[in-house]
């Protein structure tokens, strides 16, 4: 009888028992720049996961799922990392960005830059400090994150849209088996074509190759990749880390020997599941897991 009652309650009041779904906000409620329509694929958004108030540490992360700039691995590289961040007391904002072949540069990168601005502008509403906002990207989402971390701007002081007055610079980055070096033999061709089209200029390819644009202003960065990844070779992460070293940017690079592409948090893999605790330790070293 008790089981029957619980079952009926779950049918009638599912949200009350499971918790309300995370809030979704549009990055541009009035329409994104360069939008080709008004469908879901034309309206970049953030899905917001907030930690329990008692655990909140005042930090937030924009999470960019991968998918070759053609689709989004939303569960493995979006929602799961968001919930993991919440377990540490960090707010998470999962980015749904525009994709090729419908959209090409700069739509995707505009969405990434806007996401950081949006979170910074509304930071206090989400219990986040405006100087504790990071970006975390996987695969092609890692390229988007690395672009944001190397092509940011301070905002436009007299912009009509108050969000555009906020800086798009993340305070820290996490790049997981990221697509980065598009102007090298290690480039992921699918991501390159979906982002730039079939015949981009050499100048544009170099402009979006993030390792070529690291400066001392690039935020501290944690990189994770695997030596067995044949889809996005680890040279992408290594070249970025070498550029960080040259520019005295703090960070860590972890190259695991085993592991195919797209492992996410790798929670069921005895070896690769060590990488999220390494990331949590890095967050701790950055002072992000202490309430400000």
C-alpha positions as CSV (number, residue, x, y, z in Angstrom):
1,X,0.0,0.0,0.0
2,X,2.8,2.4,0.9
3,X,4.6,1.7,-2.4
4,X,1.3,2.4,-4.3
5,X,0.8,5.7,-2.5
6,X,4.4,6.8,-3.3
7,X,3.9,5.8,-6.9
8,X,0.7,7.9,-7.2
9,X,2.4,10.9,-5.6
10,X,5.2,10.7,-8.1
11,X,2.8,10.7,-10.9
12,X,0.8,13.6,-9.6
13,X,3.6,15.7,-8.0
14,X,6.8,14.7,-9.9
15,X,8.5,18.1,-9.5
16,X,7.8,18.3,-5.8
17,X,9.5,14.9,-5.2
18,X,12.4,15.3,-7.7
19,X,13.1,19.0,-7.5
20,X,12.2,21.6,-10.0
21,X,14.2,21.6,-13.2
22,X,17.1,24.0,-13.6
23,X,16.2,27.4,-14.9
24,X,17.0,28.2,-18.5
25,X,17.7,31.8,-19.6
26,X,18.3,33.2,-23.1
27,X,21.6,35.1,-23.6
28,X,19.8,37.6,-25.8
29,X,16.1,37.7,-24.9
30,X,15.4,40.0,-27.9
31,X,17.3,37.8,-30.3
32,X,20.9,36.8,-30.8
33,X,23.1,38.9,-33.2
34,X,23.1,37.2,-36.6
35,X,20.3,34.9,-35.8
36,X,18.8,33.1,-38.8
37,X,15.5,32.4,-37.2
38,X,13.7,32.1,-33.9
39,X,13.9,28.3,-33.2
40,X,15.8,26.7,-30.4
41,X,18.9,26.3,-32.6
42,X,18.9,30.1,-33.0
43,X,18.5,31.1,-29.4
44,X,21.7,30.5,-27.3
45,X,20.9,29.9,-23.6
46,X,22.3,29.0,-20.2
47,X,20.9,26.2,-18.1
48,X,21.5,27.2,-14.5
49,X,22.5,24.7,-11.7
50,X,22.9,26.3,-8.3
51,X,24.4,24.5,-5.3
52,X,22.8,24.3,-1.9
53,X,23.0,27.7,-0.3
54,X,24.8,26.1,2.7
55,X,27.6,24.7,0.5
56,X,27.9,27.7,-1.9
57,X,31.4,29.1,-2.2
58,X,30.6,32.1,-4.4
59,X,32.2,30.8,-7.6
60,X,30.6,30.1,-10.9
61,X,31.5,28.2,-14.1
62,X,30.2,28.5,-17.6
63,X,30.2,24.9,-19.0
64,X,30.6,24.4,-22.7
65,X,29.8,20.9,-23.9
66,X,31.6,19.4,-26.9
67,X,30.3,17.9,-30.1
68,X,32.5,19.1,-33.0
69,X,30.5,22.3,-33.3
70,X,27.8,20.2,-34.9
71,X,25.9,18.8,-31.8
72,X,26.2,19.1,-28.0
73,X,27.1,16.3,-25.7
74,X,24.8,17.9,-23.2
75,X,24.4,15.1,-20.6
76,X,28.0,13.9,-20.3
77,X,29.8,17.2,-20.9
78,X,27.1,19.6,-19.6
79,X,24.7,18.4,-16.9
80,X,27.0,15.9,-15.3
81,X,29.9,18.4,-14.8
82,X,27.3,21.0,-13.6
83,X,26.1,18.6,-10.9
84,X,29.7,17.8,-9.9
85,X,30.5,21.5,-9.6
86,X,27.4,21.9,-7.4
87,X,28.7,19.2,-5.1
88,X,31.7,21.4,-4.5
89,X,29.5,24.4,-3.9
90,X,30.2,26.0,-7.3
91,X,27.4,27.4,-9.4
92,X,27.2,26.0,-13.0
93,X,25.8,27.6,-16.2
94,X,25.6,25.1,-19.0
95,X,25.9,26.9,-22.4
96,X,23.7,25.9,-25.4
97,X,25.6,27.7,-28.2
98,X,24.8,27.9,-31.9
99,X,26.2,25.2,-34.2
100,X,27.4,24.6,-37.7
101,X,26.7,24.0,-40.4
102,X,23.8,26.4,-39.8
103,X,26.1,28.9,-38.1
104,X,29.8,29.7,-38.5
105,X,32.2,32.0,-36.8
106,X,31.6,34.4,-35.0
107,X,28.2,33.1,-33.9
108,X,29.6,30.4,-31.6
109,X,32.3,32.6,-30.1
110,X,29.9,35.5,-29.6
111,X,27.7,33.1,-27.6
112,X,30.7,32.1,-25.4
113,X,31.8,35.6,-24.7
114,X,28.2,36.7,-24.0
115,X,27.8,33.8,-21.5
116,X,30.7,35.1,-19.4
117,X,29.4,38.6,-19.6
118,X,25.9,37.4,-18.6
119,X,27.0,35.5,-15.6
120,X,29.2,38.4,-14.5
121,X,26.4,40.9,-14.9
122,X,24.0,38.8,-12.9
123,X,26.5,37.3,-10.5
124,X,25.0,38.6,-7.3
125,X,21.6,37.2,-8.3
126,X,23.2,33.7,-8.3
127,X,25.3,34.0,-5.2
128,X,28.5,34.3,-7.3
129,X,31.3,36.8,-6.9
130,X,32.1,38.7,-10.2
131,X,35.8,37.9,-9.9
132,X,35.3,34.2,-9.4
133,X,33.8,33.2,-12.8
134,X,35.4,30.5,-14.9
135,X,34.8,28.6,-18.1
136,X,35.1,24.9,-18.6
137,X,35.0,23.3,-22.1
138,X,35.1,19.8,-23.5
139,X,36.4,19.0,-27.0
140,X,35.0,21.6,-29.4
141,X,33.5,23.2,-26.3
142,X,37.1,23.4,-25.0
143,X,38.0,25.3,-28.2
144,X,35.2,27.7,-27.4
145,X,36.3,28.1,-23.8
146,X,40.0,28.6,-24.9
147,X,38.9,31.2,-27.4
148,X,37.0,33.1,-24.7
149,X,40.0,32.9,-22.5
150,X,42.3,34.4,-25.1
151,X,40.0,36.8,-27.0
152,X,38.1,38.5,-24.2
153,X,37.6,42.2,-23.8
154,X,36.8,44.6,-20.9
155,X,33.3,45.4,-22.1
156,X,32.0,48.6,-23.7
157,X,31.4,51.2,-21.0
158,X,28.6,53.1,-22.9
159,X,26.9,50.0,-24.5
160,X,23.2,50.3,-24.8
161,X,22.8,46.7,-23.4
162,X,24.1,46.8,-19.8
163,X,25.4,43.2,-20.1
164,X,27.8,44.3,-22.8
165,X,29.4,46.7,-20.3
166,X,30.7,43.7,-18.4
167,X,34.1,42.0,-19.0
168,X,34.1,38.8,-20.9
169,X,37.4,37.6,-19.3
170,X,37.0,34.4,-17.3
171,X,38.9,34.3,-14.1
172,X,40.0,30.7,-14.7
173,X,39.7,28.0,-17.3
174,X,39.3,24.2,-17.5
175,X,40.1,22.6,-20.8
176,X,39.2,18.9,-21.2
177,X,40.6,17.1,-24.2
178,X,40.1,20.4,-26.0
179,X,40.2,21.3,-29.7
180,X,42.7,24.1,-29.7
181,X,45.4,24.2,-32.4
182,X,43.4,24.6,-35.6
183,X,46.4,25.8,-37.6
184,X,48.5,22.6,-37.1
185,X,48.5,19.0,-38.3
186,X,46.7,18.2,-34.9
187,X,43.6,20.1,-35.8
188,X,40.2,18.4,-35.6
189,X,39.0,18.9,-39.1
190,X,35.3,18.5,-38.3
191,X,35.3,21.2,-35.7
192,X,37.3,23.4,-38.0
193,X,34.9,23.1,-40.9
194,X,31.8,23.4,-38.7
195,X,33.2,26.6,-37.1
196,X,34.7,28.3,-40.2
197,X,33.2,26.6,-43.2
198,X,35.0,24.6,-45.9
199,X,37.4,27.2,-47.2
200,X,38.4,29.6,-44.4
201,X,41.3,32.0,-44.9
202,X,44.6,31.1,-43.3
203,X,44.4,34.4,-41.4
204,X,41.1,33.4,-39.8
205,X,42.3,29.9,-39.0
206,X,45.3,31.4,-37.1
207,X,43.0,33.9,-35.4
208,X,40.9,31.1,-33.8
209,X,43.9,28.9,-33.0
210,X,44.0,29.7,-29.3
211,X,47.5,28.6,-28.5
212,X,48.7,31.5,-30.7
213,X,46.9,34.1,-28.6
214,X,48.0,33.3,-25.1
215,X,49.3,36.3,-23.2
216,X,50.2,37.1,-19.6
217,X,46.5,38.1,-19.2
218,X,45.2,34.6,-20.1
219,X,43.6,33.2,-17.0
220,X,45.0,30.3,-14.9
221,X,44.1,27.1,-16.7
222,X,43.8,23.4,-15.9
223,X,44.1,21.0,-18.8
224,X,43.2,17.3,-19.0
225,X,43.8,15.0,-22.0
226,X,44.9,11.5,-22.8
227,X,47.7,10.2,-24.9
228,X,45.5,7.6,-26.5
229,X,43.0,10.2,-27.9
230,X,43.3,9.9,-31.7
231,X,40.3,12.2,-32.4
232,X,41.8,15.3,-30.7
233,X,45.5,14.6,-30.1
234,X,47.0,15.7,-26.9
235,X,49.3,18.1,-28.8
236,X,46.4,20.5,-28.7
237,X,46.6,20.7,-24.9
238,X,50.4,20.5,-24.9
239,X,50.8,23.4,-27.3
240,X,48.5,25.5,-25.2
241,X,50.3,24.7,-22.0
242,X,53.7,25.5,-23.6
243,X,52.2,28.9,-24.6
244,X,51.1,29.4,-21.0
245,X,54.6,28.6,-19.7
246,X,56.1,31.1,-22.2
247,X,53.7,33.8,-20.9
248,X,54.0,32.9,-17.2
249,X,50.4,31.9,-16.9
250,X,49.7,29.6,-13.9
251,X,48.1,26.2,-14.5
252,X,48.4,22.4,-14.6
253,X,48.5,19.9,-17.5
254,X,47.5,16.3,-16.9
255,X,48.1,13.8,-19.7
256,X,46.8,10.3,-18.9
257,X,48.1,7.4,-21.0
258,X,44.8,5.5,-21.6
259,X,41.5,6.9,-22.6
260,X,39.6,7.5,-25.8
261,X,38.0,10.9,-26.8
262,X,34.9,12.1,-25.0
263,X,35.2,10.4,-21.6
264,X,33.6,13.3,-19.7
265,X,34.1,12.8,-16.0
266,X,35.0,9.2,-16.6
267,X,33.2,8.1,-13.4
268,X,33.3,4.4,-14.2
269,X,37.0,4.3,-15.3
270,X,39.3,3.3,-12.4
271,X,42.2,5.4,-13.9
272,X,40.6,8.3,-15.6
273,X,38.1,8.9,-12.8
274,X,41.1,10.4,-10.9
275,X,41.0,13.5,-13.0
276,X,38.0,15.2,-11.4
277,X,39.6,15.0,-7.9
278,X,42.8,16.5,-9.4
279,X,40.6,19.4,-10.8
280,X,39.0,19.8,-7.4
281,X,42.4,20.0,-5.8
282,X,43.4,22.7,-8.3
283,X,40.2,24.6,-7.5
284,X,41.3,24.4,-3.9
285,X,44.7,25.7,-4.7
286,X,43.2,28.7,-6.5
287,X,41.2,29.5,-3.4
288,X,37.9,28.8,-5.1
289,X,36.5,26.3,-2.6
290,X,36.6,28.8,0.3
291,X,33.8,31.2,0.7
292,X,35.1,34.7,0.0
